[in-house]
């Protein structure tokens, strides 16, 4: 956790966010994470360390913005005034992995917006001059007590009631003599009745999971090969394979793909072509793919939208989340970087690293050529998770990756993500006229 100062207030940024943690588990989870303070939103619990001093009573920037911004999916970019920039990413009230960070400089913020910005409404400090962003003035953000971090609760003792009860019991026993000693337990139960037995709730098993880089690379290459995205008169602006689909416009059409891997294709119509005619040419592959190729191919187009001269389509990919040994050795960053420089250098045009916050890094690889060459370079590297692959209209690939960051999921969530997305065909999704 770190602190930025702006709009006359100190704000806590860089909290670690979890699904809501019960009061019974809070102290243990905080101890394991080295957290000194916490707060709770409607959907999650944020934990903060004391790396930048005691964070108690400091408002969390993410928590305050969740209540301030009404958009379903948004990114807030806040000028910290000292060269640091806070970036908060929220989807339906949830702050996801790397969704509450501080970066150094506008160049790094702009790069991250290109990587994770599609599908999100951007709100930004006016001083950053981010194109098409909604102005965000933190002076207008209301801060409530529930936005401020609280100290981790100390273990509770017996309390005053227990002390009074014990003293009264001693007095009764002293005056009543031997008879009272015989009935001491009955007297204690009469003074301080035992609580009713609490039914034990069986906790759902947990699974430690990671993104399989080979699985994502294979699924992406397979989807592009089986149903080539090239279409007459349409320019393929972007082909993006994502390990976890989070783009709000796509999920509004196919909500069953939330968190699943998917290929999103975006086209624009070349100038001088009739939109009405070529809309039908783009629309045709979806029903044809379903009707004729679905029994043979696992990669039909599941949904899409044509809007004037712009269009997109989405294809569900095979699952890429796998279970991992909780005790698996994770290489240190220096070893990982050396392996990437050695193996990926011959394929890549550029290979860059950015520290998001202490202990957290992002890796960006750009290059041309078939994915099989990149896969051959990356697959032997232990401790790397590729989160997305994007190919622009000029044929250049941009690969976003990070050091291995296993996540602990309840078993039901793991089974949902490690199984093919269900319900896609029942939704009746198809290419249709609509908004982006």
C-alpha positions in Angstrom: 0.0 0.0 0.0 1.1 3.6 -0.6 -0.4 7.0 -0.1 -0.9 9.9 -2.5 -2.0 13.4 -1.6 -4.4 15.3 -3.8 -7.5 17.5 -3.4 -6.4 18.3 0.2 -6.6 14.6 1.3 -4.3 11.7 1.7 -5.6 8.6 -0.1 -4.6 5.0 0.3 -3.9 3.2 -3.0 -2.6 -0.3 -3.7 -4.8 -2.3 -1.4 -5.0 -6.1 -1.8 -8.6 -6.9 -2.7 -10.4 -10.2 -1.8 -14.0 -11.4 -2.0 -15.7 -10.4 1.2 -13.9 -12.0 4.2 -15.9 -13.1 7.2 -15.1 -11.6 10.6 -14.0 -15.0 11.8 -11.3 -15.2 9.0 -10.3 -11.6 8.9 -7.5 -11.6 11.5 -5.9 -14.8 10.1 -6.1 -13.5 6.5 -4.7 -10.1 7.5 -1.9 -11.8 9.4 -1.0 -14.0 6.4 -0.9 -10.9 4.1 1.0 -8.7 6.6 -1.9 -6.3 6.6 -2.3 -3.6 9.3 -5.7 -2.2 8.3 -8.8 -3.2 6.3 -12.2 -2.0 5.0 -15.2 -3.6 3.4 -17.3 -2.7 0.3 -20.5 -4.3 -0.9 -18.5 -7.0 -2.8 -15.0 -7.2 -1.3 -12.6 -6.7 1.5 -9.4 -4.5 1.0 -6.3 -5.1 3.1 -3.5 -2.5 3.5 0.0 -2.9 4.8 1.9 -0.2 6.7 4.7 0.2 4.1 3.9 4.0 3.9 3.0 4.4 7.6 0.0 3.5 9.7 -2.9 3.6 7.2 -5.7 3.6 9.8 -8.4 6.3 9.1 -6.9 7.0 5.7 -9.7 6.8 3.0 -9.2 4.2 0.3 -9.3 5.8 -3.1 -10.9 2.7 -4.7 -13.6 2.4 -2.0 -14.6 6.1 -2.3 -14.7 5.9 -6.1 -16.9 2.8 -6.1 -19.6 4.9 -4.5 -18.9 7.9 -6.6 -18.8 6.5 -10.2 -22.0 5.0 -11.5 -20.6 3.3 -14.6 -20.7 -0.6 -14.6 -17.1 -0.8 -15.8 -14.6 2.0 -15.3 -11.0 3.0 -14.9 -10.0 6.0 -12.8 -6.6 7.7 -13.4 -5.7 10.1 -10.7 -2.7 12.5 -10.7 -0.8 12.1 -7.4 1.0 15.4 -8.0 4.5 14.0 -7.5 5.0 12.1 -10.8 3.0 9.1 -9.5 -0.4 8.2 -10.9 -3.0 6.1 -9.2 -5.0 3.7 -11.4 -8.2 2.0 -10.2 -10.1 -0.5 -12.3 -13.6 -1.7 -11.3 -16.1 -4.1 -12.9 -19.6 -4.3 -11.3 -18.3 -3.1 -8.0 -15.3 -5.5 -7.9 -11.7 -4.5 -7.8 -9.8 -7.2 -9.6 -6.2 -8.3 -9.7 -3.9 -5.3 -10.4 -7.0 -3.1 -10.2 -5.7 -0.8 -7.5 -2.1 0.3 -8.3 0.3 3.3 -8.5 2.5 3.8 -11.5 5.3 6.2 -12.3 4.6 8.7 -15.1 2.0 9.4 -17.7 3.8 7.2 -20.3 3.3 4.0 -18.2 -0.3 5.0 -17.4 -1.1 5.5 -21.1 0.5 2.1 -21.9 -1.6 0.3 -19.3 -4.8 2.1 -20.5 -4.1 0.7 -24.0 -3.7 -2.8 -22.5 -6.7 -2.9 -20.2 -8.8 0.1 -21.3 -11.2 -1.4 -24.0 -14.7 -1.8 -22.6 -14.1 0.6 -19.7 -15.2 4.2 -19.2 -12.2 6.2 -18.3 -12.4 8.9 -15.6 -9.2 11.0 -15.2 -7.7 14.0 -13.5 -8.0 17.0 -15.9 -4.3 17.7 -15.4 -3.4 14.4 -17.2 -5.2 15.5 -20.4 -6.2 11.9 -21.3 -8.2 12.0 -24.6 -12.0 11.1 -24.3 -11.7 10.7 -20.5 -14.5 12.0 -18.2 -13.1 14.7 -15.9 -12.6 13.4 -12.3 -12.3 15.9 -9.4 -11.5 14.2 -6.1 -12.6 17.4 -4.3 -16.2 16.4 -5.2 -15.8 12.8 -4.0 -17.7 12.4 -0.7 -15.7 10.5 2.0 -17.7 8.5 4.5 -16.5 6.6 7.6 -16.9 3.3 5.7 -14.3 4.5 3.1 -11.7 4.9 5.8 -9.4 2.0 6.7 -9.8 0.4 10.2 -7.2 -1.2 12.3 -7.2 -5.0 12.3 -9.3 -6.1 15.4 -7.4 -7.5 18.3 -8.3 -10.9 19.8 -11.2 -10.5 22.2 -10.9 -11.6 25.8 -13.5 -12.6 28.3 -14.9 -9.1 28.7 -16.4 -7.3 31.7 -19.5 -9.5 31.8 -17.3 -12.6 32.3 -15.4 -10.9 35.2 -18.6 -9.8 36.9 -20.1 -13.3 36.5 -17.0 -15.0 38.0 -17.0 -12.6 41.0 -20.6 -13.2 41.7 -20.1 -16.9 41.5 -17.3 -16.8 44.0 -19.4 -14.8 46.5 -22.3 -17.3 46.2 -20.0 -20.3 46.6 -18.3 -18.7 49.6 -21.6 -18.1 51.4 -23.3 -21.3 50.5 -20.5 -23.5 51.6 -20.3 -27.2 50.6 -23.8 -27.4 49.1 -23.1 -24.6 46.7 -19.9 -26.4 45.7 -21.9 -29.4 44.8 -24.2 -27.4 42.6 -21.7 -25.0 41.2 -22.2 -25.8 37.6 -26.0 -25.4 37.9 -25.5 -22.0 39.6 -23.1 -20.9 36.8 -25.5 -22.0 34.1 -28.3 -20.1 35.9 -26.3 -16.9 36.2 -24.6 -17.0 32.8 -26.5 -19.5 30.5 -24.3 -21.1 27.9 -24.9 -19.9 24.3 -26.9 -22.2 22.1 -24.8 -24.5 20.0 -23.7 -23.0 16.7 -24.3 -25.2 13.7 -21.0 -25.7 12.0 -21.0 -24.6 8.3 -18.9 -26.7 6.2 -16.5 -24.5 4.3 -16.2 -25.0 0.5 -12.8 -26.5 -0.5 -10.3 -24.1 -2.0 -8.1 -24.5 -5.1 -4.9 -22.7 -6.0 -5.1 -21.8 -9.7 -3.0 -20.1 -12.4 -3.3 -19.1 -16.1 -1.6 -21.7 -18.3 0.4 -19.8 -20.8 0.8 -22.7 -23.3 -3.0 -23.3 -23.1 -3.8 -19.6 -23.9 -1.3 -19.5 -26.8 -2.6 -22.7 -28.3 -6.3 -21.8 -27.9 -5.6 -18.3 -29.5 -3.7 -19.8 -32.5 -6.3 -22.6 -33.0 -9.2 -20.1 -33.0 -7.5 -17.8 -35.6 -6.6 -20.8 -37.7 -9.9 -22.7 -37.7 -12.1 -19.7 -38.5 -9.8 -17.0 -40.2 -11.1 -13.5 -39.4 -10.3 -12.0 -42.8 -13.4 -10.7 -44.7 -13.9 -8.9 -48.0 -14.1 -5.1 -47.7 -13.6 -5.2 -43.9 -10.3 -4.3 -42.2 -9.5 -6.4 -39.2 -8.5 -3.7 -36.7 -7.7 -6.0 -33.8 -7.7 -9.6 -32.8 -7.4 -9.9 -29.0 -7.2 -13.2 -27.1 -7.8 -12.6 -23.4 -7.3 -15.1 -20.6 -10.2 -13.5 -18.7 -12.8 -11.6 -20.6 -13.8 -8.3 -18.9 -15.0 -6.1 -21.7 -18.4 -4.7 -20.7 -19.9 -4.3 -24.2 -19.2 -7.9 -25.0 -20.4 -9.2 -21.7 -23.7 -7.4 -22.1 -24.4 -9.6 -25.1 -22.8 -12.9 -23.8 -22.7 -12.7 -19.9 -21.8 -16.4 -19.7 -18.3 -15.5 -20.9 -17.6 -13.4 -17.7 -14.0 -14.4 -16.6 -13.6 -17.0 -19.4 -11.0 -16.9 -22.1 -12.2 -15.4 -25.4 -11.1 -14.1 -28.8 -12.5 -10.6 -29.6 -12.3 -9.4 -33.2 -12.9 -5.8 -34.3 -13.4 -4.7 -37.9 -14.0 -1.4 -39.8 -15.4 -1.1 -43.3 -13.1 0.2 -46.0 -14.0 3.5 -47.5 -16.2 3.4 -50.7 -18.1 0.3 -49.7 -21.9 0.1 -49.2 -22.5 -0.6 -45.4 -25.8 -2.2 -46.1 -24.4 -4.8 -48.5 -21.2 -5.6 -46.6 -23.0 -5.8 -43.3 -24.7 -8.9 -44.7 -21.3 -10.3 -45.8 -20.0 -9.9 -42.2 -23.2 -11.1 -40.6 -23.2 -14.4 -42.6 -20.3 -16.2 -41.0 -22.0 -16.3 -37.6 -25.1 -18.4 -38.5 -23.1 -20.4 -41.1 -20.4 -21.2 -38.5 -23.1 -22.3 -36.0 -25.1 -24.3 -38.5 -22.4 -26.0 -40.5 -19.1 -26.0 -38.5 -20.2 -26.3 -34.9 -20.2 -30.1 -34.9 -16.7 -30.1 -36.3 -15.0 -27.1 -34.8 -14.8 -26.0 -31.2 -14.4 -22.3 -32.2 -17.7 -20.9 -33.6 -18.4 -17.2 -33.4 -20.7 -16.9 -30.5 -21.9 -13.3 -30.8 -21.2 -10.0 -32.3 -22.6 -6.6 -33.3 -22.5 -4.5 -36.5 -22.9 -0.8 -36.0 -22.5 1.3 -39.2 -19.0 0.8 -40.4 -17.8 -0.8 -37.2 -18.3 -4.4 -36.0 -17.0 -6.9 -33.5 -17.4 -10.7 -32.8 -16.4 -12.9 -29.9 -15.3 -16.5 -29.8 -15.1 -18.5 -26.6 -11.8 -20.3 -26.2 -11.0 -23.5 -24.4 -10.3 -23.1 -20.6 -6.9 -21.9 -19.7 -7.1 -21.9 -15.8 -5.4 -24.9 -14.3 -4.8 -26.1 -10.7 -1.3 -25.5 -9.4 0.6 -27.0 -6.4 0.4 -24.4 -3.6 4.0 -25.2 -2.7 5.3 -24.7 -6.2 8.6 -22.9 -6.4 8.2 -19.5 -8.1 11.4 -18.2 -9.7 12.6 -14.8 -8.5 12.0 -11.9 -10.9 15.7 -11.6 -11.9 15.8 -15.2 -13.0 12.5 -14.8 -14.9 13.7 -11.7 -16.7 17.0 -13.4 -17.7 15.0 -16.3 -19.2 12.7 -13.9 -21.1 15.6 -11.8 -22.4 17.3 -15.0 -23.6 14.4 -16.9 -25.2 12.0 -14.1 -26.4 14.6 -11.6 -27.6 15.0 -13.3 -31.1 11.3 -13.1 -31.7 10.4 -9.8 -30.2 10.7 -6.3 -31.6 10.6 -5.0 -28.0 10.5 -6.4 -24.5 9.7 -4.1 -21.6 9.2 -4.4 -17.9 7.2 -2.1 -15.5 7.0 -2.2 -11.7 3.4 -1.6 -10.8 4.1 -1.6 -7.0 6.7 -3.3 -4.8 6.9 -6.9 -5.8 4.5 -6.6 -8.7 5.7 -6.4 -12.3 4.1 -6.3 -15.8 5.8 -7.6 -18.9 5.0 -6.3 -22.4 6.3 -8.1 -25.5 5.7 -6.8 -29.1 6.7 -8.6 -32.3 5.7 -10.0 -35.6 5.4 -13.5 -37.0 3.4 -16.7 -36.2 2.4 -17.4 -32.7 4.0 -20.9 -32.8 7.4 -19.2 -32.7 6.4 -17.2 -29.7 4.9 -20.3 -28.0 8.1 -22.2 -28.6 10.0 -19.5 -26.9 7.6 -19.0 -23.9 6.5 -22.5 -23.0 9.7 -23.6 -21.4 9.8 -20.5 -19.1 8.6 -21.3 -15.6 6.9 -18.7 -13.6 5.2 -16.6 -16.3 1.5 -15.9 -16.9 0.4 -14.4 -20.3 -2.9 -12.6 -19.7 -3.6 -11.3 -23.2 -2.4 -11.3 -26.8 -3.5 -8.5 -29.2 -2.7 -8.2 -32.9 -3.2 -4.8 -34.5 -4.1 -4.1 -38.1 -0.4 -3.8 -39.0 0.2 -7.4 -37.9 2.2 -6.5 -34.8 1.4 -8.6 -31.7 1.4 -7.1 -28.2 1.6 -9.7 -25.4 0.8 -8.7 -21.8 2.2 -11.0 -19.2 3.3 -11.0 -15.5 5.3 -13.2 -13.1 3.3 -16.2 -11.9 0.6 -15.0 -9.4 -1.4 -18.0 -8.3 -4.9 -17.2 -6.9 -6.9 -19.1 -4.3 -10.4 -19.8 -5.5 -13.3 -21.7 -3.9 -13.8 -25.0 -5.7 -17.1 -23.9 -7.4 -15.4 -20.8 -8.9 -12.5 -22.9 -10.1 -14.7 -25.4 -11.7 -16.7 -22.7 -13.5 -13.5 -21.1 -15.0 -11.8 -24.5 -15.8 -14.9 -25.8 -17.7 -16.1 -24.5 -21.1 -18.6 -21.6 -20.8 -22.1 -22.8 -20.7 -25.4 -21.4 -22.1 -24.0 -19.6 -25.1 -26.3 -21.1 -27.7 -29.4 -20.9 -25.5 -28.9 -17.1 -25.3 -29.6 -16.8 -29.0 -26.7 -14.4 -29.5 -25.8 -13.5 -33.0 -24.4 -10.7 -35.1 -27.1 -8.0 -35.1 -27.4 -4.2 -35.5 -26.7 -2.4 -32.3 -24.3 -0.1 -30.4 -20.7 -0.8 -29.6 
